Amino acid sequence: MKRPDKDLSWYVKWIAASGLLASLFVRSIGDEGEYYVLDNTLNFIGVFGWLVVGLLWWDRSIILSQTAGTAMLIYVLYRAL
């Protein structure tokens, strides 16, 4: 399936991918959960962004997996704050 270039989904997926990579970086430099909230916030940005992309593309596998991830991260962030 051909995806349109530089439409809304293009920007959202790059922001989401950047959020996930930033989350991994923060997780790798933190000691014993030092940056727990920042890590999970960046992870949420990435997972929620991919949920938006899944909805824009109407890709059910992305929608399903990222809905579960978004729900889990909302709970984690709620508990942390």
Buried (B, 14 or more C-beta within 10 A) or exposed (E): EEEEEEEEBBEBBEBBBBBBEBBEEBBEEEEEEEBBEBBBBBBBBBBBBBBBBBBBBEBEEBBEBBBEBBEBBBEBBEEEE
